Amino acid sequence: MDRLQVLFDCGPLGAPTAFRAPVKLIRADQPKQVSGAMEALKQAQEDGKWLAGYASYELGFIFSHKLRWLLPELRDCPLLLFGVFDAVEPWVHAEAAGQADLKRPEALWSFERYSEAFDQLQAHIAAGDLYQGNLTFPMRSEYRGDLEALYQQLRVRQPVRHGALVDLGGPAILSRSPELFFRCDAEGRLTTRPMKGTAPRGATPEEDAANAEWLRTSEKNQAENLMIVDLLRNDVSRISEIGSVKVPELFAVESYATVHQMTSRITSQLREGVGLPEILAALFPCGSVTGAPKIMAMTLLRKLEEMARNVYCGAVGWVAPDGRMEFNVAIRTLTCWSDGRVDLNVGGGIVHDSRAREGYDEALLKSRFAWLD
């Protein structure tokens, strides 16, 4: 396992960080293996080890008896996969000395196919079954060359705080996520930062500033963002000290290479004894990639999307021996196979006054993180 590794743009060292040569892997492919894997993760941390890896979106179906029956049988990735490490080290960019190329992604859903699912989801919203649903669809690409070099090229193209490369056997996961799922310090202070609301970057400084201001003041985007903030406040309260859940930042706009994004920040103090298994059981998957109410949204989206999301919309992250941990929401994420195939998904939130063409175009805009030309 000497060649296996996990790299983070900004890891526990506060800088690019490498987890190399795991002493063991903890993995769950089937529902019956999840409980044992969670216990193994907890024990490894208590033994002074570091953890790094991912949880697939479909792990969320295991945490609710109302969803377990919807778990897709055909899944390309484990429900969870983590390496156990003795230590971490700085990742030096110069180590990625190879070459790589990535073909522009192509949508596997036409606009007509998307519009059909969109209309069905919006009908459920009109009927009062849910307020918002995060509809996604698959895309396909190809890469050639060295994965670590590809990771570095994408890092340069679109810097984000929560990017990572997970290469623990099977498909490699290359995440360029700008979204924090949750962060916890050694004293149990939890922060989550949901992202909901998108606008394109402008062609000129004036247009760019106007687009950012439009997003900042958009009542529609604020309403969508607030739905997810309320959902996450409720989820976070299940594992937090009474009265400790706060929203210190609402409707902030963050700018990236191709898009502006609206984010909010929620904080709390975790209850005594709450660790990674309890946090995942309460929060996973992040409400920003499901919709609200979460159970109904996940149920309807499972039927509309047909295929498993796999690691997309799951979480990639690390855990330190002292209880610190940080996980992203695995959006803007590539699943890279040894034969050169690359799978990815894109999507966005749908509410009662959303329009199909705008939703489809916004989703395609988000795929530009994977353009190298």
N, C-alpha and C positions, 0 to 999 in steps of 0.2 A: 504493500500500500504506500510505498515511498513516493510515488508520483501523484497520489491523490492530494488535492488541496482545495481550500476555499480562500478567495481573495475579496477584500472589501475596500471600496473607495475611501471610506473613513470608518475604520474599525475601532476596537477598544483602545488603541494607542493614540486616538485622536488624529490619525493620519492613515494613509494606505497601509493595510495590515494583512499579513498572510498567516493562514493556518495550514501547516504542511505535515504530511506523513501521519495520519491519524493512527492511534494505537488500536482503535476498533471502530466499527460502524454500528449505528443503531438505526434500525429500519423497520417499517411496518408497511406491508403490501396489502393486507387484508384487515377488515374490521377487528377480528379477534386478536390481532397482534398489537393493536394500538395501546391498550392498557399496559401491557408488559413493556412496550417501548417507552412510554411516558415514565414509568417507574425506573427504567434503566437510565433515562436522561437525568432524572432527579438524583439517582444514586451516584452517577458519574460526577455531577457537579459537587455533591457533598464530599466526594473523594478528592476534591481539589483539581478536577480536570476542567478544561475549556471545551465548549460545544460550538459547532457551527454547521449549518445546513439549511434545510427547507421543510416546509409543510405545504402540501398540495391543497388547492381549494377544496377538493372533495373530502378532506379530513373534517371539514365543518359538518358534513352530513352525519358523521359518527357521534357528534356531541349532542344530538337531539333525536329522541325516539320518533319524533314526527317527520324527520328527514331521512333516517337511516335506510328506509326502504327505497329511496330514490337514488342511492349510490350507483353510479354507472358501472356496469360490469367491465366495459372496455376502457381501460385507463393505461396511459403510457408511462406514468411515473409512480413511484411509491407514494403512499399517503403521507409518510414523513421519512426523511433521510438525514441523519446527522453524523458527522465525524466527532470522535472524542480525541482531544489533543492534550499533550503535556504542556505546551507553551505556544505563544504567538510571537511573531517577529515582523519587523518592518518589511513592506513590499517595495522593492526598488523598481521603478518604471523601466530602467534599462534592461531588466531581466527579460522583458517582452521584446526580444530582438528579431523575431521572425516576421513573416509577411502574412497578410490575410486579406480576403476580399469577401464582400457580402452583396448579394444580388438584392435589388429593390424588392420588398415584399409585394405579393399579389394577393388580393382578397379572394377567398374561396366562396364568399357570398356575394351575389350580384345585388344591386340596389333593390331589385324586385323581391329577392329572397328576404332581404333585411326588412323591407317595407311590410311584407306579410307578417313577420314576427312582431314588428313594431305595432302594427294595427291590433293584433291580438292582445299585446301587453297593454296598450292604451285602452282597449275595451274593458279590461279588468280594472284599470284605474278609474274609468268612468263609472264602473259598477260599485266602486268603493272597496274592492278587495285589497288594494294597496295604494300608497301615495306616490311611490317612486320605484322604478325597477332599473337595474343597471344591465342593459342588454349588450351582449358582446358577440363577436363572430370571429372565425378563424382566418388566418392568413398563412402564406407559405413563402419561404425563401430558400436560398442555398448559400453556403459559405465554402471557401477554400482556404487552406493554410492553417496557421497556428492559432488556437483559440485564445491563448493569452495575449497574442498580438492583436487579435480582433477586439478583445476586451479593452486593451489600451487605446486602440483607434476610436472606439465608441466613447471612451472616457474623455478623450480630447475633444471630440465633436460636441458632446453635450454633457458638461460636468453636472453631476448630481451628488447629493450627499449620501444617498442610500443605495448606490450601485454595488454589484457583487458578481463574482464568478464562482459557481459551485461545480467542482469537478470531482465527484466522489464515486465514479463508476456509473455506467449507463449514460443517458443523455446528460450533457453539461448544461447548466442553467446560467445564462448570461443576463443579468438584470440591470437595467438602467432606470430604476425606479426613483422618482423624486419624492415619493410619499413615505413618511414615517408611519408605521403601524403603531408600535409602542416602544417606549424606552423606559427602563427602570434603573434607578441608581442603587447603590449598596444599602441605602436606608429605606428602600421600598417606596420611593417617590416615583409615581408613574406619570408619563406624559404620552398622549396620543395626539396625532395631528392629521385628521381626515382631510382629504383633498376632493373637492367637488366644485366644478365650475371651470370652464376652459374658454380661452380666446386666443386667436392666432397672433404671432408677432407681426409687427408692421414692417412695410418695405422701407419706410423712412423713420427717423426719430419722432417726428410729429405724429405719424400714423400709429407708431408703436405705443406712444404715450396715450393716444386717444383710445386704442384698444384696451390697454390696461385700465384706464379710467372707466371705460364702458363696463368691463367686468366687475370692477370694484363697486359700481353703483347699480348693477343689474338686479332688479327685484327678483327675476326668475332664478338667477344663479344663487342669490342669497337664500331664497326659499328652499332650493334643493340642498344647499350646504347646511342650512339649519335643520332640515329633516335628519340628516346624517349625524349632526352634532347631538341632537336629542336622542337618537338611537344609541350612539356611543356613550353618552352620559348614563343612560340606563344600564348598558352592558357593564361599564366601568364600576357603577355603584354596587354591583353584585359581589365584587371582590375588594371593596375599599372601605375604609373607616367611615362611619356615618358622619355626614356633613363635610367631608373632605373633598368632594368632587367640585371642581371649579372650571370655568371657561374664561381664562385670562385674555384670550385673543380670538376675535370673531371676524370673519370675512377679510382676512389679509390676502394680498395678491403677491405671488412669487413668480418671477420671470425666468424662463429657461430658453434654450437655443431656438426652439420652434413654437413654443406656446407660453401664454400666461396661465397660471392656475390659482384658483381661490382656495385658501386653506383656513382652518380654525384650530385652536389648541385647547385640549382638555387635560386637566391635571387632577391627581388624587393621591392619597396615602393608602397603600395597600394594607390589608389586614395582616396580622401576624400569621406566618406560616404559608402565605400565598407565594407560589413559585411559578415556573413556566407551565406545568400542566394545568394549574388552576386558571392562569391568565388565558391560555389558549381555549380552554373549555368555556370561559365566559365571553371572550371577545371574538373568537375566530369563526368565519372569516370576517375581515373588517367590513363594517356596514357600508362604507363608501363604494364597495364593489358588489353589493347585493341589492340594496334598496330597503324600503321600509313599508310595513313591518318586515323584519328580516326573514322569518320562517316562511311567510307567504311569498315574499319575493324570490327566495331560493327555490321554492316549490315550482312556481310558474316558470322561472328562467330555466330550470332543469328540463322542462318539457319543450320550451321554445328553442333552446340552443342545441339540443340533441346530443352534441359531443361533450366529453369531459373537458373542463378547463385545464386540468392538471396543475402544474405549478403556477401558471398565470392566475392572478388574483388570490394566490395563497400568500406565503410569507417566507422571506429569506433573512437569516440573522444569526446572531451569536449570543452565547451566554458565558459569563465569567464565573470563576469559582466563588467570588465574594457576593454574587447575586446580581451584579450589573448585567443588563441584557439590552439588546436593540434588534428590532425586526422591521423590515420594510413591508409595504404592500406590494406584492410582485406584479405590478403593472409595468408596461414598457419592458417586457421580459421575453427573451428568446430561449427556446429549447433546441439545443444543437446536437444533432446525431452524428455518429462516426462516419456515416456515408455522405455527409455534407448537407443533409436535409435540415431545414430550420422551421420550426413551428412557432407561431405567435398568435396572439389574439388582440383585438382592440374593441373598444366599446364606449359607452357613456350612459349617463342617467336619463331616464325617460319619465316625464311627468305629464299632467293632463293637457298642457298647452304646447308640448314639444311637437316638432315637425320632423317627419321621416327623413327628408332630404338633408336637413341640417344635422340630424343625428348621425347619418351615414358619413357625411363629409367630415364632421368633427372627428369621428372614429378614424377615418383614413389619415387625417392630419396628424393624429397621435402616432401613427406608424412611422413618421419621418425620423424618429430617433434612430431608426435602423438604416437610414440612407447614408452611405459613405461618399456619394458623389454629389 
